[in-house]
Amino acid sequence: MQIPKRYLQIGVVVFCVFIIGGGFYNLLENPPIAIPLENGYSSLHPYMSDQTVTEGYVIMLTNLFMVIGFWLTYTSSQVTYDKTKADRYLMMGIILIIVGLSGNYAILNIKRSLI
């Protein structure tokens, strides 16, 4: 049985995003979905060393945005026959990278403010 190279590459990228987002932590520790605070609930854990399930999924999503953004910027450099298509890929890639980075940055700052 031969696995196509493209599917193997996608699987490795998804697995790496799963690890970076804390997927194994979510599976092994079974963290809560939300944390009760003094004035309500929070989907972010107040301690930097812990996370909630929701936080892990959001981190996975923002990291996936960055990976797709880097892939789109790479693809834009490979398109030589259509300048508009290359420009679209480049702009979408840059936007996804910025969205991913700003999402991770925002979550980190929100966690710092919860302490």
Rosetta blueprint (number, residue, H / E / L):
1 M L
2 Q L
3 I L
4 P L
5 K H
6 R H
7 Y H
8 L H
9 Q H
10 I H
11 G H
12 V H
13 V H
14 V H
15 F H
16 C H
17 V H
18 F H
19 I H
20 I H
21 G L
22 G L
23 G H
24 F H
25 Y H
26 N H
27 L H
28 L H
29 E H
30 N L
31 P L
32 P L
33 I L
34 A L
35 I E
36 P E
37 L E
38 E L
39 N L
40 G E
41 Y E
42 S E
43 S L
44 L L
45 H L
46 P L
47 Y L
48 M L
49 S L
50 D L
51 Q L
52 T L
53 V H
54 T H
55 E H
56 G H
57 Y H
58 V H
59 I H
60 M H
61 L H
62 T H
63 N H
64 L H
65 F H
66 M H
67 V H
68 I H
69 G H
70 F H
71 W H
72 L H
73 T H
74 Y H
75 T H
76 S H
77 S H
78 Q H
79 V L
80 T L
81 Y L
82 D L
83 K H
84 T H
85 K H
86 A H
87 D H
88 R H
89 Y H
90 L H
91 M H
92 M H
93 G H
94 I H
95 I H
96 L H
97 I H
98 I H
99 V H
100 G H
101 L H
102 S H
103 G H
104 N H
105 Y H
106 A H
107 I H
108 L H
109 N H
110 I H
111 K H
112 R H
113 S H
114 L H
115 I L
